[in-house]
C-alpha cells in the first residue's frame, strides 16, 4: 500500500473466553459442546419470569486465576449488572455482565515478536454470560436459535489500544490461548467458539497522539482470521485517508473466503446500555485470604519456566519454546527431570520419540507418568553408551511401553545391549568393507566423508549393538592401513 509508512495502526482487542465450568454462570445447565440444539436449557436460561439466578463460584475462581496470571489487581468488592440491549439469542433481553466494574483491573501479557519482547497492556478482565447462537444457513427463510450456549460463563479480556500491527495482535491472541489452556480455565478451541475475538482498528499519522475513528471487526474465530482481518482493515483505512474518504465508525464482519471485511452496521459514538446492578444477584466480596489461596494454587507459568530452564538446565531457545507450548508436556518434563540430570537428553526424547509415540498410539502424557522410573533408567543406559539411541527408541522404549519392565532386562533378554568388544566390532567392520570395495577405494583416494557411511553400515550389521565411537576408531585404523 502506497504511503502506508506514513501511518500508524492502533489496535485494541477484546477476547471472549468461555470458562471450562461444568455448568452455566447463573444456573446448573450443562456447558458441554456439541449437544442437540436447545437441550442445555432450563427456565433460568430461557428467562422465565420468577426465576432466580445463582452465581457459579468456580467461574469466579477461574476469572481470578486468569487475572493473577496476567498481573491484574483483583477487585475485592464485586457485583453483576444488567446490560440492556436487544439480543435475539438471549431470552431475558439483557446480558448479565461486569462491564463497568471488572473483577480484574489492569494487567499485561508479554509477547515475543521479531522486534523482541513486548508488553501488551490490559485494561480489564471481567465476567459475563454468553449469548446463544443464531444460525442463518440451515433454513432458507428463517434464522434459527440455539440457546445451549446462552448463559455460559465468559471472561472478556480487553486490551488498551496499544497494539500497532496485525502480527503483534496475532502473537497476543496466540499467547492468551496458550495461557487459558495452561491454567485450565478455557479449552481455547476457536473452531468451537470457546475463544473469540473482536478487533478495534484505527489509523493515524505517525507522531499523532489522538486516536483516529475506529472500526470494530466482530467475532473472529481463528488466529489466522484475526491477522487477515486486521491487515485488510489497516489497508482499507489508509486507502480512505489517502483518497480523502470518510472513515465511519462501524461494526464489521470478516469474510474468510476472500480475506476481506464488510459492514454490518454503523455505530454511534456511544451506546446507552443503561447498566444497573442486577437486583436478583447479591454483590460478592472476595477476601484477601481467598485470593491468596488461588494465587498459591497457580501452576508455574511459561515465562518463569523459560527463565529457569535456560539458566538451570542450559536448554536452547527452541527446546524451551517447544516444551512450554503445552502444559501437560511441560509437567511431564518437570516430573522426569526431578529424577535425572540429563536435562538436554530428556528434552530431546520428549520432542522426538515420545511425541512420535503419543501420536502413533493416540495417547497422552497422563498415561506416561507411571513409566518415568523406566525412562530414567533407559536414558541412563543411552548416556552411558550401554544402549544406542536408535535401538533405545525403536525397540526398547516401544517394548517397555507395551510390557512395562526394566529397560536393562528387556535389552538383555532381546540381546540389544551395545558392545565395546573390539574383536566383535572388527568382525562386523570386515564384513562391511568386504561388501563395499568401491567405497573403500574412494575413501583411500581422499573421500574421507565416507566414514559416516561405513559407520552406518556397521550399525546396521550389528543391529545397533556396535559402539559407534569404537567402530569409528577401528574403521579409521583399518582404512588407513
Secondary structure, DSSP 8 states (H G I E B T S, - for coil): -TTGGGEEEEEEEEEEEE---SB-SSS--B--TT--TT-S--TTTTT-TT------HHHHHHHHHHHHHTT-EE-SEE--EEEE---TT-TTSEEEE-TTS-SEES-EEEEEETTEEEEEEEEEEEEEE---EEE-SS-SS--EEE-SSTT-EEEEEEE-S-B--HHHHHHHHHHHHHHHHHHTS----GGGTSEEEEEEEEEEETT--S----EEEEEE-SHHHHHHHHHHHHHHHHHHHHTT-----EEEEEETTTTEEEEEEE--S------EE-TTS--EE--HHHHHHHHHH----HHHHHHHIIIII---HHHHHHHTSSHHHHHHHHHHHTS-S-HHHHHHHIIIIIHHHHHHHT--GGGTGGGHHHHHHHHHHHHTTSS-HHHIIIIIIHHHHHS---HHHHHHHTT---B--HHHHHHHHHHHHHH-HHHHHHHHTT-GGGHHHHHHHHHHHTTT-B-HHHHHHHHHHHHH-
